[in-house]
Amino acid sequence: MCGRFELKTNFEKLPEVLKQDFPDGLEKKYQVQNLIRPSDPILTIKNEGKIKTTFMSWGFISPWAKDPFDKKRPRPFNARSETVDEKKLFYGSWKHRRCLIPASGFFEKKFLIRKENYETFWLGGIWSKWSSADGAEIESCCVLTTEPNELIKPLHHRMPVVVPNGYEEKWTKQVKDNNELKGLLPIMMGWSAEGWVLEQVNKKTAVQMNLF
């Protein structure tokens, strides 16, 4: 499960791929984020012919939703990687619209899970584009999850998919057939706990973040 994460990386130290094609003014407006929740706008990279940096709403909006703001309809912020190719809601995005979300850590219970060296990493996700009759568009996404490793298992039965550096192009590009999709499966099978740490969050901060 990934319902809270942070991006405390300064702009200068963000992965270079994020700075190849980004929104005008991002360099000046960018701010580190100590807590990112579902429904927040989040920085992502997508690929529609080339890798591009953009913002999306965290919480998957169905492309055929009549009202994207209907609070009675769920907006999943996670999707199980094992069944993403079986769900009508997710399959089209899994095949054509995968994204990467930069993070410096994610929260589970009263712990921050991060790299020992504080390196920024990629959360693997899928995204969707909702369009209105008058042409307005909303892009939204969710984080894929997988079986927990030994570090996360004591905290939760799921953990986010973390895509290794160097796989940005392979993960985000559109695929031609199911065989190419199968090539992504090893990336989603889980990641080693080596090089990662659990950092306990103090009680006051945990309450403020609703991490219980």
N, C-alpha and C positions, 0 to 999 in steps of 0.2 A: 504494500500500500504506500502511496506517496500522495499525501494531502497537504504537505507544507514543505517548502524548500527555500533556499536563500541564494542570492547571487551578490556576493560581496567583493567581487573582482573589479578592480579599477579598469576603466576603459582601455588604457594603454596595455593592460595585461590580458585582455580578452583574447580568445583564439583568433588568429589572423583571418580565418575564413569568415568570421563574423564581420570583418571590416573591409571586405572586398566590394560589397554592394549593399549599402545600408541606407535607411531613410535619411533625408536631408535634416541636418541639425542634431542628429543623434549624438554626435561626439560631444556637443556642448550641453545637451539636455540629459544625457545619460547619468543616472545615479545608482549607487549600489543599493541593494534591497536586502534588509535583514530578515524579512518574512514575506513570502509569496503564498497566497491562498487561492483556492479555486474561485473563479470568476474574475481574478485579476488579469490585466493585460500582461503578457509575458513575451520576452524576447525569444525569437526562434529563427532557425534557418529552414528554408524550403527550397524545392527545386522544380521549376517549371521551364526546363530547358537550360537553366543555369542556377547556381546557388545564389539565393538572395536572403538578406536579413530583413525581418519584418516583426510586427507585433501581432499576437493573436490572443483571443480570450481563452483562458484556461477553463475548459468545460465544453465538451463536444456537443455542438448543435447539429441536429440532423439536417442534411441539405434539403429535405422535403418538408421540414417543419412549416406549419402555417404561420405560427407566431414564435419567433426565436426568443422572445422575452416572457413566454408563458411559464410561470414559476411552478405550475403543476406538472410540467414535463421535465423529466430528469435530464441533466446535462452531465454525463459521466466525466469525471476528471481522470479516471484510470480505466484501462482495458486490459484484460488478460491476454498475454501474448500467445498462449496455447490455443485460444479459440478465436482470435481476431479474424482469421480467415473464414470462420463459419457464421459470423454474425452479420446479418443484413445491414445493420447500422454502420459497421466498421469495414466491411470487406472492400468496398470501393476505395476507401482511403488507404487501407493497408496496401493495396496494389499500386495506387497512383499518387498518394499524398502522404508520404512519411516525412516527418520533421525531426529536428534535433533542438533540444532546449538546454541552454547552458546553465549550469548550477555550480555553486561552490560547496554545497552541502544540502542534505535533506533531513527532515526531522521524523523521528519515530518515538512515540511515548515521550520520555523526558531526555531523549538523546539527539544530538546532532551527529550525523554520519558524514564524514568528510575524508578527503585524501590526507595522508600524513604530511605531505608537502604543500597542502592547501591549493593544489592545482585545480583549475576549473575542469569540469567534466561534462559529458553530454548525456542527458536523459533522452532515451528513444521514445518518440511519439508518433502519432498520426494526426492529420488535420482535415478539416472540412471547410467548404465554402458555401455559405447560405446566401441566396440572392433573392431580392424582392422583385415584385412586378415592375417597379420603376427603376430597377438597376442597382439599388443599394446592395452592398455586400458586407458580410461579416465572416471573418475567418476565425475558427476556433480549433482547439486541439485537446488531446488528452495524452497522458503518459502511459506507456505500456508497462506491465508488471510481469514478474516471473517468480520462480521458486526462490526462497531465501537461501543465502549462503550461511556459513557458520557464524558469521558476525551478526547477521540480522535475525537469524532463526529464534533466538531467545526473546526478541522484541515483537516479531510479527511473522505471519505465515506467507507474506508476500513482500517483494521488494521491487523497486523500479528497474527497468532495463537500462543498463549503462552501456552506451556505444563507445568503443575505444577510439582514441584519436587516430586519424588517418583513414577512417571509414566514412567520412562525411559524404563524399560523392556517392559511394556505393549504397549507403543507407537512404539517401534522399532522392536519388534519380528514379524516374519511372522505369518499370521493367516491361519486357516484351511478353513474358510468359511465366507460368508457374514454376518452371525450373529455376529461373532467376530469383524468384521469391524464396525458393527453398534455400538458396545460397545465403540468405539472411538469417536462417534459423539458428546456426551456431552462435551468432551474436546475441541472441535472445535467451540462450539456455542458462544464463547466469554468469556472474563475474566473480573472480577470486577475491577473497577478503584481504589478501596480501596488499599492504600499502594503504589500507584504510583504518580509520580509528573511530571509536565511539567517544563522543565528548558530552559529558553530562551537562544539561541545562539547569541553571539554578531555579529553585521553586517559583520565585516571583516571575521570572521570565516565562517559565513553562505555563503558568496560569494566564499570563497576558496573551500567550500564543495559543492557548487552548490545546495543549499537547497531551492532555490526559486521555 
